[in-house]
Amino acid sequence: GWAGEAAREQVLEIYRTNGRTEEFLSEGRVLAEMLFKNGLLNRARQLLKSLVNLAPLDVRFRKLFSLTLIGLGEEQAALWELKELARLLEKQGG
């Protein structure tokens, strides 16, 4: 429920401000998926933007970010995210 999400957001903020990147990413993934499933797309979008910035090559973050953007009616931004992911993965592989 909402209280659980709010508590998780507080924990995430503690991780972020203390530079605990690994914990932020793993806990952030769980919260982002919860927010997305519960239709809290604006909050999911905000969190996923931070997660994508920290882990640009993480396919799951980018995919969920793109789906969130589509859910918010931002198809062009979603398409850009997917193209950017493809570009980064190509660059990494090459």
MARLO-100100 format. One record per residue (C-alpha): residue number from 1; residue in three letters; x, y, z. Coordinates in steps of 0.02 Angstrom, whole numbers. Layout:
BEGIN
<node resi="NUM" resn="ALA" X="X" Y="Y" Z="Z"/>
...
***
This chain:
BEGIN
<node resi="1" resn="GLY" X="0" Y="0" Z="0"/>
<node resi="2" resn="TRP" X="42" Y="184" Z="1"/>
<node resi="3" resn="ALA" X="129" Y="179" Z="172"/>
<node resi="4" resn="GLY" X="249" Y="44" Z="110"/>
<node resi="5" resn="GLU" X="293" Y="146" Z="-43"/>
<node resi="6" resn="ALA" X="320" Y="303" Z="61"/>
<node resi="7" resn="ALA" X="434" Y="208" Z="181"/>
<node resi="8" resn="ARG" X="533" Y="136" Z="35"/>
<node resi="9" resn="GLU" X="552" Y="310" Z="-39"/>
<node resi="10" resn="GLN" X="625" Y="372" Z="127"/>
<node resi="11" resn="VAL" X="747" Y="226" Z="134"/>
<node resi="12" resn="LEU" X="798" Y="261" Z="-46"/>
<node resi="13" resn="GLU" X="830" Y="443" Z="-5"/>
<node resi="14" resn="ILE" X="945" Y="389" Z="138"/>
<node resi="15" resn="TYR" X="1041" Y="274" Z="19"/>
<node resi="16" resn="ARG" X="1054" Y="412" Z="-111"/>
<node resi="17" resn="THR" X="1116" Y="547" Z="8"/>
<node resi="18" resn="ASN" X="1244" Y="427" Z="83"/>
<node resi="19" resn="GLY" X="1312" Y="371" Z="-86"/>
<node resi="20" resn="ARG" X="1254" Y="191" Z="-62"/>
<node resi="21" resn="THR" X="1232" Y="165" Z="-249"/>
<node resi="22" resn="GLU" X="1212" Y="-25" Z="-251"/>
<node resi="23" resn="GLU" X="1074" Y="-20" Z="-120"/>
<node resi="24" resn="PHE" X="992" Y="127" Z="-207"/>
<node resi="25" resn="LEU" X="988" Y="31" Z="-372"/>
<node resi="26" resn="SER" X="922" Y="-133" Z="-301"/>
<node resi="27" resn="GLU" X="792" Y="-54" Z="-186"/>
<node resi="28" resn="GLY" X="750" Y="72" Z="-322"/>
<node resi="29" resn="ARG" X="708" Y="-67" Z="-444"/>
<node resi="30" resn="VAL" X="583" Y="-143" Z="-320"/>
<node resi="31" resn="LEU" X="501" Y="25" Z="-285"/>
<node resi="32" resn="ALA" X="495" Y="77" Z="-469"/>
<node resi="33" resn="GLU" X="407" Y="-86" Z="-513"/>
<node resi="34" resn="MET" X="283" Y="-60" Z="-369"/>
<node resi="35" resn="LEU" X="246" Y="119" Z="-422"/>
<node resi="36" resn="PHE" X="224" Y="66" Z="-604"/>
<node resi="37" resn="LYS" X="107" Y="-79" Z="-561"/>
<node resi="38" resn="ASN" X="3" Y="34" Z="-450"/>
<node resi="39" resn="GLY" X="-14" Y="164" Z="-588"/>
<node resi="40" resn="LEU" X="89" Y="296" Z="-497"/>
<node resi="41" resn="LEU" X="175" Y="339" Z="-659"/>
<node resi="42" resn="ASN" X="238" Y="514" Z="-617"/>
<node resi="43" resn="ARG" X="326" Y="448" Z="-462"/>
<node resi="44" resn="ALA" X="391" Y="298" Z="-559"/>
<node resi="45" resn="ARG" X="456" Y="414" Z="-695"/>
<node resi="46" resn="GLN" X="551" Y="523" Z="-571"/>
<node resi="47" resn="LEU" X="632" Y="373" Z="-487"/>
<node resi="48" resn="LEU" X="672" Y="284" Z="-650"/>
<node resi="49" resn="LYS" X="755" Y="439" Z="-720"/>
<node resi="50" resn="SER" X="876" Y="435" Z="-572"/>
<node resi="51" resn="LEU" X="903" Y="247" Z="-592"/>
<node resi="52" resn="VAL" X="937" Y="263" Z="-779"/>
<node resi="53" resn="ASN" X="1061" Y="404" Z="-747"/>
<node resi="54" resn="LEU" X="1155" Y="297" Z="-621"/>
<node resi="55" resn="ALA" X="1148" Y="137" Z="-725"/>
<node resi="56" resn="PRO" X="1129" Y="189" Z="-908"/>
<node resi="57" resn="LEU" X="1162" Y="13" Z="-975"/>
<node resi="58" resn="ASP" X="1032" Y="-73" Z="-865"/>
<node resi="59" resn="VAL" X="906" Y="-140" Z="-990"/>
<node resi="60" resn="ARG" X="769" Y="-169" Z="-859"/>
<node resi="61" resn="PHE" X="775" Y="11" Z="-795"/>
<node resi="62" resn="ARG" X="768" Y="84" Z="-970"/>
<node resi="63" resn="LYS" X="630" Y="-33" Z="-1025"/>
<node resi="64" resn="LEU" X="522" Y="9" Z="-874"/>
<node resi="65" resn="PHE" X="563" Y="194" Z="-896"/>
<node resi="66" resn="SER" X="506" Y="182" Z="-1078"/>
<node resi="67" resn="LEU" X="345" Y="93" Z="-1030"/>
<node resi="68" resn="THR" X="313" Y="226" Z="-897"/>
<node resi="69" resn="LEU" X="340" Y="365" Z="-1025"/>
<node resi="70" resn="ILE" X="219" Y="278" Z="-1145"/>
<node resi="71" resn="GLY" X="93" Y="265" Z="-1003"/>
<node resi="72" resn="LEU" X="110" Y="453" Z="-978"/>
<node resi="73" resn="GLY" X="82" Y="484" Z="-1165"/>
<node resi="74" resn="GLU" X="264" Y="528" Z="-1199"/>
<node resi="75" resn="GLU" X="295" Y="410" Z="-1344"/>
<node resi="76" resn="GLN" X="435" Y="513" Z="-1422"/>
<node resi="77" resn="ALA" X="533" Y="517" Z="-1259"/>
<node resi="78" resn="ALA" X="507" Y="330" Z="-1239"/>
<node resi="79" resn="LEU" X="571" Y="298" Z="-1414"/>
<node resi="80" resn="TRP" X="723" Y="407" Z="-1381"/>
<node resi="81" resn="GLU" X="763" Y="307" Z="-1222"/>
<node resi="82" resn="LEU" X="756" Y="142" Z="-1317"/>
<node resi="83" resn="LYS" X="865" Y="211" Z="-1458"/>
<node resi="84" resn="GLU" X="989" Y="278" Z="-1330"/>
<node resi="85" resn="LEU" X="996" Y="108" Z="-1245"/>
<node resi="86" resn="ALA" X="1030" Y="23" Z="-1413"/>
<node resi="87" resn="ARG" X="1167" Y="150" Z="-1450"/>
<node resi="88" resn="LEU" X="1252" Y="126" Z="-1281"/>
<node resi="89" resn="LEU" X="1244" Y="-64" Z="-1291"/>
<node resi="90" resn="GLU" X="1315" Y="-60" Z="-1468"/>
<node resi="91" resn="LYS" X="1455" Y="55" Z="-1411"/>
<node resi="92" resn="GLN" X="1492" Y="-60" Z="-1263"/>
<node resi="93" resn="GLY" X="1496" Y="-214" Z="-1373"/>
<node resi="94" resn="GLY" X="1602" Y="-133" Z="-1507"/>
***
